[in-house]
Amino acid sequence: MKFRFLPLFLVFFFVCFSGQGFKEPLGVVIDHLSKSTEKYIGSSAICVLPDGSYVASHDEFGPRSAEFYSAITHIFVSRDKGKTWQKTATLDGQFWSNLFVHQGMLYILGTNKHHGNIVIRKSTDGGLTWTQPYDATHGLIVEGEYHTAPTPVVVHNGRIWRAVEYATGKSSQWGKRYSAMMISAPVNADLLKAESWTKSNSLPYDSTYLDGKFEAWLEGNAVLTPDGHMEDILRIHAPNLPDEYCAVVNISKDGKKASFDSKDFYRMPGASKKITIRFDPVTQKYLSLVNTIETGYEGKTSTDRIRNAVSLISSTDLRNWKIEQRLLFHEDYRLHAFQYIDWQFDGKDIVFVSRTASEDNNGDAHSAHDANYMTFHRADDFRTLISH
């Protein structure tokens, strides 16, 4: 058998320019920002349009981003079930946002900047063009300093519900400034009008929670309980605890009152990081895709910074959670992460997007937290992964 050797310049070409000089991240790459830009990918979000197309979005954060002034969010569309993606829009003044479809129309809801006004935009053409939230009748729905993440909206009792955090507390420190609250609007109202929306009271940080080890609650989920009550289920930052917890805030039927019992903290795998909870009517279980802490990684750093594994978890009562199946994993947690998972049902599958940190042709990501990719993933026939 004869072997043929390539000329040296061709070897150099294939190593440096064929994409084989580094390992591509898992999934389908939707977008990439090199760490040299000093802009990082945040707030990955996805929704499924009525025609079956997927829309995804992410914002930019980091030293050279405009996150503190007028943040930038990019919109992408896939018409082939996530195999390929095209950028369709760039939104100036959109941050920490989720995508959702309501009465056939596509919306994006978040803030206009880091700790900014709550704004909402509508697209009538599947994500190509968007309204501008320039006043109280066109999408500027709450003025002030607010925090949120790509978490779900829920339709219940004739209203659409969305959890947010008021970000003007007694302390200006991260986490301690966040107060849990809910906004809601009638389902048939014009969602672009501020007068359509009702705010609950906001529940501030309390240093006495969790025996004094509580440091923040944030990135709340609007969730409907099995007995038909609305709750705000929040990520808990308590890095000095070995276990991960969520908090359950009760919301009144009219959406005006939020209340909390200090006993309503529950162990939830991954809940020291951002969570997205949705209900599957087929299995009658609540599901989430979270950053679990795998065996051997306990105690390597604070729980909220271990983001190298994604697992499907389930619950029947929102109080007791079970790990069902690991979906993604990388052995390194310092420079690799699959985080801020947002996901949707698509028939028998779950489709999801990740704010992913991985090596690229410029070397490693800046850090696990400072992601350089948004990637798309699919969990095929996910109900076969759930125990019964």
C-alpha positions in Angstrom: 0.0 0.0 0.0 1.3 3.4 -1.0 0.9 6.5 1.2 0.7 10.0 -0.4 2.1 12.9 1.6 0.7 16.4 1.2 3.1 19.3 0.5 3.9 21.3 3.6 1.9 24.4 2.6 -1.3 22.3 2.1 -0.9 20.7 5.6 -0.6 24.3 6.9 -3.7 25.3 5.0 -5.9 22.4 6.3 -4.8 22.9 9.9 -5.2 26.7 10.0 -8.2 27.2 7.7 -10.3 24.1 7.5 -11.8 24.5 11.0 -9.9 21.5 12.3 -7.5 23.5 14.5 -10.1 23.5 17.4 -13.1 21.4 18.4 -16.5 22.8 17.4 -18.9 23.1 20.3 -21.7 20.6 20.6 -24.9 21.4 18.7 -25.5 23.8 15.8 -23.7 27.1 16.0 -26.3 29.9 15.6 -23.9 32.8 16.3 -20.3 33.4 17.5 -18.5 36.4 19.0 -14.7 36.1 19.5 -13.4 37.1 22.9 -11.2 39.7 21.2 -14.3 41.8 20.6 -14.8 42.0 24.4 -18.5 41.3 23.8 -20.1 38.1 25.0 -23.2 36.2 24.2 -26.0 36.4 26.7 -29.7 35.7 27.2 -30.2 32.9 24.7 -33.9 32.5 23.9 -36.1 30.4 21.5 -39.7 30.0 20.4 -41.5 28.0 17.8 -43.8 29.9 15.3 -47.2 28.6 14.2 -45.7 27.6 10.8 -43.0 25.5 12.5 -40.1 27.9 12.1 -37.8 28.6 15.0 -36.8 32.1 16.2 -33.9 32.5 18.5 -32.3 35.6 20.1 -29.3 36.6 22.2 -28.0 39.9 23.6 -24.5 41.2 24.0 -22.7 42.0 27.3 -19.2 42.8 28.2 -16.7 45.7 28.3 -17.2 46.8 24.7 -20.9 46.2 24.6 -23.7 48.8 25.0 -25.4 46.9 27.8 -25.5 49.8 30.2 -26.7 52.3 27.6 -28.9 50.8 24.9 -28.3 47.1 24.7 -28.2 45.1 21.5 -30.1 41.9 20.8 -29.8 39.8 17.6 -32.7 37.8 16.1 -32.2 34.6 14.1 -34.7 32.4 12.2 -34.5 28.7 11.1 -36.9 27.3 8.6 -35.4 23.8 8.5 -35.9 22.7 12.1 -32.7 24.2 13.4 -30.2 22.8 10.8 -29.4 26.3 9.5 -30.0 29.8 10.8 -30.1 33.3 9.3 -29.9 36.6 11.2 -33.0 38.6 10.5 -32.8 41.6 12.8 -30.7 43.5 15.3 -32.6 45.3 18.0 -31.2 48.5 19.6 -32.4 48.8 23.2 -33.3 45.2 24.0 -31.8 43.1 26.8 -32.4 40.1 29.1 -35.3 39.1 26.8 -37.6 36.1 26.1 -39.4 35.3 22.9 -43.0 34.1 22.8 -46.0 33.8 20.5 -49.4 35.2 21.7 -52.5 35.0 19.6 -50.4 34.2 16.5 -48.0 37.2 16.9 -44.4 37.0 17.9 -43.2 39.1 20.8 -39.9 39.8 22.7 -40.0 41.1 26.3 -37.2 42.2 28.5 -35.4 45.5 29.4 -33.9 48.1 27.3 -30.5 47.9 29.0 -28.8 46.5 32.1 -31.2 47.5 34.9 -33.5 49.4 32.6 -37.1 49.9 31.6 -39.3 46.9 30.8 -40.0 46.9 27.1 -41.9 44.7 24.7 -41.9 44.5 20.9 -44.1 42.8 18.4 -43.2 41.2 15.0 -46.0 40.5 12.5 -43.7 38.9 9.9 -41.9 36.1 11.9 -39.0 38.1 13.3 -38.0 40.2 10.2 -39.2 43.5 11.4 -40.2 44.7 14.9 -42.0 47.6 16.6 -40.1 50.2 18.5 -40.8 50.7 22.2 -40.5 54.5 22.3 -43.4 55.4 24.6 -46.2 54.0 26.8 -48.4 53.2 23.8 -45.8 51.4 21.7 -44.0 49.0 24.1 -42.5 51.0 27.0 -44.6 49.2 29.6 -42.8 49.9 32.9 -40.2 52.6 33.5 -37.5 52.2 36.1 -34.7 49.8 37.0 -35.6 46.2 36.4 -33.9 42.8 36.0 -35.0 39.6 34.3 -33.9 36.8 32.0 -35.4 34.7 29.2 -38.1 33.1 31.3 -41.6 31.9 30.3 -44.8 33.7 29.9 -47.9 31.8 31.0 -51.6 32.3 30.0 -54.0 31.6 32.8 -57.4 32.9 33.9 -57.7 35.3 31.1 -54.3 36.9 31.7 -50.8 36.6 30.4 -48.1 36.4 33.2 -44.4 37.2 33.3 -42.0 37.3 36.3 -39.5 40.1 36.7 -37.4 41.7 39.4 -37.4 45.3 40.6 -33.8 46.3 40.8 -33.9 49.4 43.1 -33.4 48.0 46.6 -31.8 49.4 49.8 -28.5 48.0 48.5 -26.9 48.7 45.1 -25.0 45.4 45.2 -25.8 42.7 42.7 -28.4 40.3 43.9 -29.3 42.3 47.1 -30.9 44.9 45.0 -33.5 42.5 43.4 -37.1 42.3 44.6 -39.4 39.5 43.2 -42.5 40.6 41.4 -45.0 39.7 38.6 -46.5 41.6 35.8 -49.6 40.5 33.9 -52.1 41.7 31.3 -55.5 40.6 29.9 -55.0 38.1 27.1 -57.0 40.3 24.6 -55.3 43.6 25.6 -52.9 45.5 23.5 -49.6 44.2 25.0 -47.7 47.2 23.7 -49.7 49.6 25.9 -48.4 50.2 29.4 -52.0 50.7 30.7 -52.7 47.0 29.8 -50.2 45.7 32.4 -50.7 45.2 36.1 -47.7 45.1 38.5 -47.7 43.2 41.8 -45.9 44.6 44.8 -42.2 43.7 45.0 -40.6 41.5 47.7 -37.1 42.6 48.6 -34.0 40.7 49.6 -34.0 39.5 53.2 -30.6 38.6 54.7 -32.2 36.3 57.3 -33.5 33.7 54.8 -31.8 30.3 54.6 -30.2 30.8 58.1 -28.4 34.0 56.9 -26.9 32.3 53.8 -29.3 33.8 51.3 -27.7 36.3 49.0 -30.2 36.9 46.1 -33.3 35.7 44.3 -33.6 36.4 40.6 -34.7 35.3 37.1 -38.2 34.2 38.3 -40.5 31.9 36.3 -44.2 32.4 36.1 -45.6 28.9 36.8 -49.1 27.6 37.2 -49.4 25.1 40.0 -51.3 21.8 39.8 -54.2 23.3 41.7 -54.4 26.4 39.5 -52.5 29.0 41.4 -49.9 31.4 39.9 -46.4 31.3 41.4 -43.1 33.0 40.8 -40.3 30.4 41.1 -36.9 32.0 41.4 -33.3 31.0 41.1 -31.5 31.3 44.5 -28.0 32.6 45.0 -26.6 31.1 48.2 -23.0 30.1 47.3 -22.2 29.1 50.9 -24.7 26.3 50.8 -23.8 22.8 49.4 -27.3 22.3 47.9 -29.2 24.3 45.3 -32.6 25.9 46.1 -35.4 27.6 44.4 -37.9 30.0 46.1 -41.6 29.9 45.6 -43.5 33.2 45.7 -47.3 33.2 45.7 -49.2 35.5 43.4 -52.8 36.6 44.0 -55.5 35.8 41.4 -55.7 39.4 40.3 -51.9 39.7 39.9 -51.6 42.6 42.4 -50.2 40.8 45.5 -47.0 38.8 45.8 -46.4 37.0 49.2 -43.7 34.7 50.5 -43.2 32.4 53.5 -39.6 31.9 54.5 -40.2 28.2 54.6 -40.9 28.1 50.8 -37.4 27.2 49.7 -37.1 23.9 48.0 -34.1 21.8 46.8 -33.9 21.9 43.0 -30.9 20.7 41.0 -29.4 23.5 39.0 -31.4 26.3 40.7 -28.4 28.3 41.6 -28.2 29.1 37.9 -30.9 30.3 35.5 -33.9 27.9 35.2 -36.8 27.7 32.7 -39.8 25.6 33.9 -42.6 24.4 31.6 -45.5 22.0 32.1 -45.9 18.9 29.8 -49.6 18.1 29.6 -48.8 14.6 28.3 -46.7 13.3 31.2 -48.4 15.8 33.6 -45.0 16.8 34.8 -43.1 20.1 35.1 -39.8 20.0 33.3 -36.7 22.1 33.3 -33.3 21.9 31.6 -30.7 22.9 34.2 -27.0 23.0 34.9 -26.5 20.0 37.2 -23.4 19.5 39.3 -22.0 16.2 38.2 -20.2 13.7 40.5 -16.7 14.9 41.2 -17.4 18.6 40.6 -18.9 19.2 44.0 -17.1 22.0 45.9 -14.7 22.9 43.0 -16.1 26.4 43.0 -19.4 28.0 44.0 -22.4 26.1 42.8 -23.6 29.0 40.5 -20.3 28.8 38.5 -20.5 25.1 37.5 -22.3 25.1 34.2 -20.6 22.3 32.2 -23.5 19.9 32.3 -27.2 20.2 31.2 -29.8 17.7 32.5 -33.5 17.2 32.1 -35.3 17.3 35.4 -38.9 16.7 36.3 -41.4 17.3 39.1 -45.1 16.6 39.7 -45.6 19.2 42.4 -42.9 21.9 41.9 -41.5 21.0 45.3 -39.7 17.7 44.6 -37.4 17.5 41.6 -35.8 14.5 40.0 -32.8 14.3 37.6 -34.0 12.3 34.5 -31.2 12.5 31.9 -28.0 14.3 31.3 -28.1 15.9 27.8 -24.8 17.8 27.5 -21.5 17.6 29.2 -17.9 18.9 29.0 -15.2 17.7 31.4 -13.9 21.3 31.9 -15.9 23.7 33.9 -13.5 26.6 34.0 -13.6 27.6 30.3 -16.6 25.6 29.1 -20.3 26.0 29.7 -23.8 25.4 28.4 -25.9 27.9 30.3 -29.0 30.1 30.3 -30.8 27.3 28.6 -34.1 28.3 27.0 -36.3 25.6 25.5 -39.6 24.8 23.9 -41.7 21.7 23.1 -41.8 20.8 19.4 -44.0 17.7 19.1 -42.2 14.8 20.6 -39.0 16.7 20.9 -37.6 19.5 23.1 -35.6 22.1 21.2 -33.3 24.4 23.1 -30.6 27.0 22.8 -27.5 27.6 25.0 -25.2 30.5 25.8 -22.1 28.3 25.2 -18.5 28.9 26.1 -16.0 26.8 24.1 -12.8 27.1 22.3 -12.7 28.8 18.8 -10.0 29.6 16.3 -8.7 32.3 18.6 -8.2 30.0 21.5 -10.3 29.4 24.7 -13.4 31.4 25.6 -12.7 34.4 27.9 -14.3 32.3 30.7 -17.1 29.8 31.2 -19.4 32.7 32.1 -18.3 34.9 29.2 -19.7 32.8 26.4 -18.6 33.1 22.8 -21.3 31.0 21.1 -25.1 30.5 20.9 -25.8 26.9 20.0 -29.0 25.0 19.1 -29.8 21.5 20.4 -32.6 18.9 20.2 -33.7 16.2 22.7 -35.4 13.7 20.5 -38.5 11.9 21.8 -37.9 13.4 25.2 -40.7 11.6 27.0 -38.8 8.4 26.7 -36.2 10.0 28.9 -38.7 10.6 31.7 -39.4 8.0 34.4 -43.0 7.1 35.1 
